[in-house]
Amino acid sequence: MSYEPPRPVRGLLLTPEDKEAPARVHRLRRLGLADRPDPALDAFAGDLARLTGASYAMVNFIGEDHQFFAGLSVPAVPLVREDGSRAEMGRVLPRDHGFCPHVVVRHKALVLDDVRDFPRFAGNPVVDEFGIRSYLGAPLIDGSGMALGTVCAADTSPRAWGRTGLDTIKALAADLVRRLERSALDGLPL
């Protein structure tokens, strides 16, 4: 499989084309993971947020036109934007929001200590909408080699995730995908 970088538009890069999306959606449905929250995945996200000290943590499955957070941990008190509105993240985001679609298409972890240091990512809607300044994510690659989604942590301030953060997120992703496949195979909850 080859990675094709996103095409530039007015100096910014679009979310990369995802040719695996239809097959991924089918695989997620077969595994029973399509568009439904799971308390075990919420607990996983909560543990990830505590482990990393991040404001947000997610288990994110990527569809053809949206992302679904089957596991989600958000701040108890939402960020208040400059205009006074609250940044309340739900379970669904458009596919062009955030950094997880890049991780899924590339099949590689992504570490952004400060998203504003990367023009490619600085203009992403989650930067303004939720105040995201740093991101750490790894793909959930199943036994067939397909990236089902991501495990990620994000924060509202720059973070030096370092090699330890990268190794941790990759190990957690590999462990979770084994648990997901075993659960689907055995018909048991996570």
ChimeraX commands (.cxc) that place a marker at each C-alpha (Angstrom):
marker #1 position 0.00,0.00,0.00 radius 0.5
marker #1 position 1.35,3.42,-0.85 radius 0.5
marker #1 position 0.75,6.68,0.93 radius 0.5
marker #1 position -0.31,9.62,-1.18 radius 0.5
marker #1 position 0.15,12.95,0.55 radius 0.5
marker #1 position -2.83,15.31,0.63 radius 0.5
marker #1 position -3.11,17.91,-2.11 radius 0.5
marker #1 position -2.37,21.52,-1.10 radius 0.5
marker #1 position -5.16,24.09,-1.21 radius 0.5
marker #1 position -4.22,27.73,-0.68 radius 0.5
marker #1 position -1.10,26.71,1.21 radius 0.5
marker #1 position -2.90,24.23,3.50 radius 0.5
marker #1 position -3.12,20.50,3.10 radius 0.5
marker #1 position -6.43,18.71,3.02 radius 0.5
marker #1 position -7.25,15.59,4.96 radius 0.5
marker #1 position -5.65,12.76,2.98 radius 0.5
marker #1 position -7.72,10.64,0.62 radius 0.5
marker #1 position -8.71,7.41,2.31 radius 0.5
marker #1 position -9.12,4.62,-0.23 radius 0.5
marker #1 position -9.53,2.00,2.53 radius 0.5
marker #1 position -12.59,3.69,4.05 radius 0.5
marker #1 position -15.32,1.48,2.48 radius 0.5
marker #1 position -13.50,-1.72,3.46 radius 0.5
marker #1 position -12.79,-0.32,6.93 radius 0.5
marker #1 position -16.46,0.51,7.51 radius 0.5
marker #1 position -17.38,-3.05,6.48 radius 0.5
marker #1 position -14.72,-4.51,8.80 radius 0.5
marker #1 position -15.85,-2.32,11.73 radius 0.5
marker #1 position -19.43,-3.52,11.24 radius 0.5
marker #1 position -18.29,-7.15,11.16 radius 0.5
marker #1 position -16.40,-6.56,14.41 radius 0.5
marker #1 position -19.45,-4.87,15.96 radius 0.5
marker #1 position -17.62,-1.56,16.36 radius 0.5
marker #1 position -19.47,0.77,14.01 radius 0.5
marker #1 position -20.84,3.96,15.55 radius 0.5
marker #1 position -21.68,2.82,19.06 radius 0.5
marker #1 position -20.13,3.99,22.30 radius 0.5
marker #1 position -18.66,1.28,24.47 radius 0.5
marker #1 position -18.26,1.69,28.25 radius 0.5
marker #1 position -15.07,-0.43,28.17 radius 0.5
marker #1 position -13.60,1.88,25.51 radius 0.5
marker #1 position -14.67,4.93,27.52 radius 0.5
marker #1 position -12.79,3.42,30.49 radius 0.5
marker #1 position -9.78,2.79,28.22 radius 0.5
marker #1 position -9.87,6.44,27.09 radius 0.5
marker #1 position -10.16,7.59,30.71 radius 0.5
marker #1 position -7.13,5.50,31.66 radius 0.5
marker #1 position -5.21,6.92,28.69 radius 0.5
marker #1 position -6.08,10.50,29.73 radius 0.5
marker #1 position -4.86,9.82,33.28 radius 0.5
marker #1 position -1.72,8.03,32.08 radius 0.5
marker #1 position -0.74,10.87,29.74 radius 0.5
marker #1 position -2.16,13.76,31.75 radius 0.5
marker #1 position -3.98,14.90,28.58 radius 0.5
marker #1 position -7.24,16.83,28.52 radius 0.5
marker #1 position -8.73,14.53,25.86 radius 0.5
marker #1 position -8.29,10.85,25.02 radius 0.5
marker #1 position -10.14,8.83,22.42 radius 0.5
marker #1 position -10.61,5.46,20.78 radius 0.5
marker #1 position -11.57,6.68,17.34 radius 0.5
marker #1 position -13.00,4.67,14.44 radius 0.5
marker #1 position -12.79,6.40,11.07 radius 0.5
marker #1 position -15.64,6.11,8.58 radius 0.5
marker #1 position -15.99,7.40,5.05 radius 0.5
marker #1 position -17.20,10.87,6.01 radius 0.5
marker #1 position -16.89,11.07,9.79 radius 0.5
marker #1 position -15.01,9.90,12.85 radius 0.5
marker #1 position -16.70,8.17,15.76 radius 0.5
marker #1 position -15.28,8.17,19.29 radius 0.5
marker #1 position -16.34,4.77,20.64 radius 0.5
marker #1 position -14.18,5.60,23.66 radius 0.5
marker #1 position -14.03,9.19,24.87 radius 0.5
marker #1 position -12.57,11.10,27.80 radius 0.5
marker #1 position -13.07,14.88,27.84 radius 0.5
marker #1 position -12.39,17.60,30.43 radius 0.5
marker #1 position -15.00,17.77,33.21 radius 0.5
marker #1 position -15.25,21.50,32.53 radius 0.5
marker #1 position -15.25,22.28,28.79 radius 0.5
marker #1 position -12.87,24.87,27.42 radius 0.5
marker #1 position -14.42,28.34,27.20 radius 0.5
marker #1 position -13.64,29.98,23.87 radius 0.5
marker #1 position -12.78,33.66,23.44 radius 0.5
marker #1 position -16.39,34.38,22.41 radius 0.5
marker #1 position -17.67,32.82,25.66 radius 0.5
marker #1 position -19.05,29.63,24.09 radius 0.5
marker #1 position -18.10,26.22,25.46 radius 0.5
marker #1 position -16.10,23.70,23.46 radius 0.5
marker #1 position -18.07,20.52,24.11 radius 0.5
marker #1 position -16.81,17.59,22.09 radius 0.5
marker #1 position -19.34,14.96,21.13 radius 0.5
marker #1 position -18.79,11.47,19.81 radius 0.5
marker #1 position -18.85,12.39,16.10 radius 0.5
marker #1 position -16.59,14.73,14.19 radius 0.5
marker #1 position -16.33,15.36,10.45 radius 0.5
marker #1 position -13.50,13.44,8.83 radius 0.5
marker #1 position -11.59,16.65,8.11 radius 0.5
marker #1 position -11.40,17.59,11.80 radius 0.5
marker #1 position -8.44,16.47,13.85 radius 0.5
marker #1 position -5.37,14.45,13.12 radius 0.5
marker #1 position -6.57,10.84,13.39 radius 0.5
marker #1 position -7.47,10.54,9.69 radius 0.5
marker #1 position -3.82,11.28,8.87 radius 0.5
marker #1 position -2.71,8.49,11.24 radius 0.5
marker #1 position -5.14,6.01,9.69 radius 0.5
marker #1 position -4.17,6.74,6.08 radius 0.5
marker #1 position -0.44,6.69,6.85 radius 0.5
marker #1 position -0.65,3.61,9.15 radius 0.5
marker #1 position 1.85,5.39,11.39 radius 0.5
marker #1 position 1.80,7.06,14.77 radius 0.5
marker #1 position 1.82,10.85,14.86 radius 0.5
marker #1 position 3.36,13.04,17.54 radius 0.5
marker #1 position 2.66,16.78,17.53 radius 0.5
marker #1 position 4.21,18.50,20.52 radius 0.5
marker #1 position 2.71,21.82,19.37 radius 0.5
marker #1 position 0.37,21.69,16.37 radius 0.5
marker #1 position 1.09,25.35,15.63 radius 0.5
marker #1 position 4.67,24.39,14.74 radius 0.5
marker #1 position 3.29,22.46,11.74 radius 0.5
marker #1 position 1.53,24.58,9.07 radius 0.5
marker #1 position -0.03,21.39,7.73 radius 0.5
marker #1 position -1.90,20.87,11.03 radius 0.5
marker #1 position -2.11,24.35,12.59 radius 0.5
marker #1 position -5.22,25.33,10.61 radius 0.5
marker #1 position -7.18,22.21,11.51 radius 0.5
marker #1 position -10.66,23.03,12.89 radius 0.5
marker #1 position -9.98,21.30,16.25 radius 0.5
marker #1 position -7.28,23.85,17.01 radius 0.5
marker #1 position -9.82,26.69,17.11 radius 0.5
marker #1 position -12.94,24.74,18.11 radius 0.5
marker #1 position -11.46,22.79,21.04 radius 0.5
marker #1 position -8.18,24.56,21.72 radius 0.5
marker #1 position -6.10,21.51,20.79 radius 0.5
marker #1 position -2.39,22.33,20.87 radius 0.5
marker #1 position -0.75,18.90,21.09 radius 0.5
marker #1 position -1.59,15.42,19.83 radius 0.5
marker #1 position -0.32,11.88,20.27 radius 0.5
marker #1 position -1.96,9.10,18.28 radius 0.5
marker #1 position -1.31,5.59,16.98 radius 0.5
marker #1 position -3.26,3.47,14.51 radius 0.5
marker #1 position -5.32,0.45,15.50 radius 0.5
marker #1 position -4.01,-1.99,12.91 radius 0.5
marker #1 position -5.85,-5.30,12.89 radius 0.5
marker #1 position -4.56,-8.75,11.98 radius 0.5
marker #1 position -5.36,-8.16,8.30 radius 0.5
marker #1 position -3.18,-5.02,8.23 radius 0.5
marker #1 position -6.11,-2.61,8.07 radius 0.5
marker #1 position -6.07,0.54,10.19 radius 0.5
marker #1 position -9.47,0.55,11.91 radius 0.5
marker #1 position -8.96,3.83,13.70 radius 0.5
marker #1 position -6.75,5.31,16.37 radius 0.5
marker #1 position -5.97,5.57,20.03 radius 0.5
marker #1 position -5.03,9.15,20.81 radius 0.5
marker #1 position -4.50,11.80,23.44 radius 0.5
marker #1 position -4.73,15.54,22.87 radius 0.5
marker #1 position -4.11,18.52,25.08 radius 0.5
marker #1 position -4.87,22.23,25.15 radius 0.5
marker #1 position -1.26,23.16,25.76 radius 0.5
marker #1 position 1.96,22.15,24.03 radius 0.5
marker #1 position 3.38,18.86,25.35 radius 0.5
marker #1 position 6.74,17.20,24.94 radius 0.5
marker #1 position 5.39,13.66,24.45 radius 0.5
marker #1 position 8.87,12.30,23.73 radius 0.5
marker #1 position 9.90,8.78,22.87 radius 0.5
marker #1 position 8.20,7.47,26.00 radius 0.5
marker #1 position 4.85,8.90,24.87 radius 0.5
marker #1 position 5.27,7.46,21.39 radius 0.5
marker #1 position 6.22,4.00,22.70 radius 0.5
marker #1 position 3.33,4.08,25.18 radius 0.5
marker #1 position 0.65,5.04,22.64 radius 0.5
marker #1 position 1.89,2.43,20.15 radius 0.5
marker #1 position 1.88,-0.32,22.79 radius 0.5
marker #1 position -1.60,0.66,23.99 radius 0.5
marker #1 position -2.92,0.64,20.42 radius 0.5
marker #1 position -1.46,-2.82,19.72 radius 0.5
marker #1 position -2.90,-4.18,22.97 radius 0.5
marker #1 position -6.34,-2.70,22.33 radius 0.5
marker #1 position -6.60,-4.06,18.79 radius 0.5
marker #1 position -5.78,-7.56,20.11 radius 0.5
marker #1 position -8.53,-7.16,22.71 radius 0.5
marker #1 position -11.01,-5.91,20.08 radius 0.5
marker #1 position -10.33,-8.82,17.75 radius 0.5
marker #1 position -10.46,-11.38,20.56 radius 0.5
marker #1 position -13.73,-9.90,21.82 radius 0.5
marker #1 position -15.27,-10.07,18.33 radius 0.5
marker #1 position -14.01,-13.62,17.79 radius 0.5
marker #1 position -15.23,-14.91,21.15 radius 0.5
marker #1 position -18.43,-12.83,21.15 radius 0.5
marker #1 position -17.54,-11.49,24.58 radius 0.5
marker #1 position -17.41,-7.91,25.84 radius 0.5
marker #1 position -14.06,-6.16,26.11 radius 0.5
marker link #1:1,2 radius 0.2
marker link #1:2,3 radius 0.2
marker link #1:3,4 radius 0.2
marker link #1:4,5 radius 0.2
marker link #1:5,6 radius 0.2
marker link #1:6,7 radius 0.2
marker link #1:7,8 radius 0.2
marker link #1:8,9 radius 0.2
marker link #1:9,10 radius 0.2
marker link #1:10,11 radius 0.2
marker link #1:11,12 radius 0.2
marker link #1:12,13 radius 0.2
marker link #1:13,14 radius 0.2
marker link #1:14,15 radius 0.2
marker link #1:15,16 radius 0.2
marker link #1:16,17 radius 0.2
marker link #1:17,18 radius 0.2
marker link #1:18,19 radius 0.2
marker link #1:19,20 radius 0.2
marker link #1:20,21 radius 0.2
marker link #1:21,22 radius 0.2
marker link #1:22,23 radius 0.2
marker link #1:23,24 radius 0.2
marker link #1:24,25 radius 0.2
marker link #1:25,26 radius 0.2
marker link #1:26,27 radius 0.2
marker link #1:27,28 radius 0.2
marker link #1:28,29 radius 0.2
marker link #1:29,30 radius 0.2
marker link #1:30,31 radius 0.2
marker link #1:31,32 radius 0.2
marker link #1:32,33 radius 0.2
marker link #1:33,34 radius 0.2
marker link #1:34,35 radius 0.2
marker link #1:35,36 radius 0.2
marker link #1:36,37 radius 0.2
marker link #1:37,38 radius 0.2
marker link #1:38,39 radius 0.2
marker link #1:39,40 radius 0.2
marker link #1:40,41 radius 0.2
marker link #1:41,42 radius 0.2
marker link #1:42,43 radius 0.2
marker link #1:43,44 radius 0.2
marker link #1:44,45 radius 0.2
marker link #1:45,46 radius 0.2
marker link #1:46,47 radius 0.2
marker link #1:47,48 radius 0.2
marker link #1:48,49 radius 0.2
marker link #1:49,50 radius 0.2
marker link #1:50,51 radius 0.2
marker link #1:51,52 radius 0.2
marker link #1:52,53 radius 0.2
marker link #1:53,54 radius 0.2
marker link #1:54,55 radius 0.2
marker link #1:55,56 radius 0.2
marker link #1:56,57 radius 0.2
marker link #1:57,58 radius 0.2
marker link #1:58,59 radius 0.2
marker link #1:59,60 radius 0.2
marker link #1:60,61 radius 0.2
marker link #1:61,62 radius 0.2
marker link #1:62,63 radius 0.2
marker link #1:63,64 radius 0.2
marker link #1:64,65 radius 0.2
marker link #1:65,66 radius 0.2
marker link #1:66,67 radius 0.2
marker link #1:67,68 radius 0.2
marker link #1:68,69 radius 0.2
marker link #1:69,70 radius 0.2
marker link #1:70,71 radius 0.2
marker link #1:71,72 radius 0.2
marker link #1:72,73 radius 0.2
marker link #1:73,74 radius 0.2
marker link #1:74,75 radius 0.2
marker link #1:75,76 radius 0.2
marker link #1:76,77 radius 0.2
marker link #1:77,78 radius 0.2
marker link #1:78,79 radius 0.2
marker link #1:79,80 radius 0.2
marker link #1:80,81 radius 0.2
marker link #1:81,82 radius 0.2
marker link #1:82,83 radius 0.2
marker link #1:83,84 radius 0.2
marker link #1:84,85 radius 0.2
marker link #1:85,86 radius 0.2
marker link #1:86,87 radius 0.2
marker link #1:87,88 radius 0.2
marker link #1:88,89 radius 0.2
marker link #1:89,90 radius 0.2
marker link #1:90,91 radius 0.2
marker link #1:91,92 radius 0.2
marker link #1:92,93 radius 0.2
marker link #1:93,94 radius 0.2
marker link #1:94,95 radius 0.2
marker link #1:95,96 radius 0.2
marker link #1:96,97 radius 0.2
marker link #1:97,98 radius 0.2
marker link #1:98,99 radius 0.2
marker link #1:99,100 radius 0.2
marker link #1:100,101 radius 0.2
marker link #1:101,102 radius 0.2
marker link #1:102,103 radius 0.2
marker link #1:103,104 radius 0.2
marker link #1:104,105 radius 0.2
marker link #1:105,106 radius 0.2
marker link #1:106,107 radius 0.2
marker link #1:107,108 radius 0.2
marker link #1:108,109 radius 0.2
marker link #1:109,110 radius 0.2
marker link #1:110,111 radius 0.2
marker link #1:111,112 radius 0.2
marker link #1:112,113 radius 0.2
marker link #1:113,114 radius 0.2
marker link #1:114,115 radius 0.2
marker link #1:115,116 radius 0.2
marker link #1:116,117 radius 0.2
marker link #1:117,118 radius 0.2
marker link #1:118,119 radius 0.2
marker link #1:119,120 radius 0.2
marker link #1:120,121 radius 0.2
marker link #1:121,122 radius 0.2
marker link #1:122,123 radius 0.2
marker link #1:123,124 radius 0.2
marker link #1:124,125 radius 0.2
marker link #1:125,126 radius 0.2
marker link #1:126,127 radius 0.2
marker link #1:127,128 radius 0.2
marker link #1:128,129 radius 0.2
marker link #1:129,130 radius 0.2
marker link #1:130,131 radius 0.2
marker link #1:131,132 radius 0.2
marker link #1:132,133 radius 0.2
marker link #1:133,134 radius 0.2
marker link #1:134,135 radius 0.2
marker link #1:135,136 radius 0.2
marker link #1:136,137 radius 0.2
marker link #1:137,138 radius 0.2
marker link #1:138,139 radius 0.2
marker link #1:139,140 radius 0.2
marker link #1:140,141 radius 0.2
marker link #1:141,142 radius 0.2
marker link #1:142,143 radius 0.2
marker link #1:143,144 radius 0.2
marker link #1:144,145 radius 0.2
marker link #1:145,146 radius 0.2
marker link #1:146,147 radius 0.2
marker link #1:147,148 radius 0.2
marker link #1:148,149 radius 0.2
marker link #1:149,150 radius 0.2
marker link #1:150,151 radius 0.2
marker link #1:151,152 radius 0.2
marker link #1:152,153 radius 0.2
marker link #1:153,154 radius 0.2
marker link #1:154,155 radius 0.2
marker link #1:155,156 radius 0.2
marker link #1:156,157 radius 0.2
marker link #1:157,158 radius 0.2
marker link #1:158,159 radius 0.2
marker link #1:159,160 radius 0.2
marker link #1:160,161 radius 0.2
marker link #1:161,162 radius 0.2
marker link #1:162,163 radius 0.2
marker link #1:163,164 radius 0.2
marker link #1:164,165 radius 0.2
marker link #1:165,166 radius 0.2
marker link #1:166,167 radius 0.2
marker link #1:167,168 radius 0.2
marker link #1:168,169 radius 0.2
marker link #1:169,170 radius 0.2
marker link #1:170,171 radius 0.2
marker link #1:171,172 radius 0.2
marker link #1:172,173 radius 0.2
marker link #1:173,174 radius 0.2
marker link #1:174,175 radius 0.2
marker link #1:175,176 radius 0.2
marker link #1:176,177 radius 0.2
marker link #1:177,178 radius 0.2
marker link #1:178,179 radius 0.2
marker link #1:179,180 radius 0.2
marker link #1:180,181 radius 0.2
marker link #1:181,182 radius 0.2
marker link #1:182,183 radius 0.2
marker link #1:183,184 radius 0.2
marker link #1:184,185 radius 0.2
marker link #1:185,186 radius 0.2
marker link #1:186,187 radius 0.2
marker link #1:187,188 radius 0.2
marker link #1:188,189 radius 0.2
marker link #1:189,190 radius 0.2
view
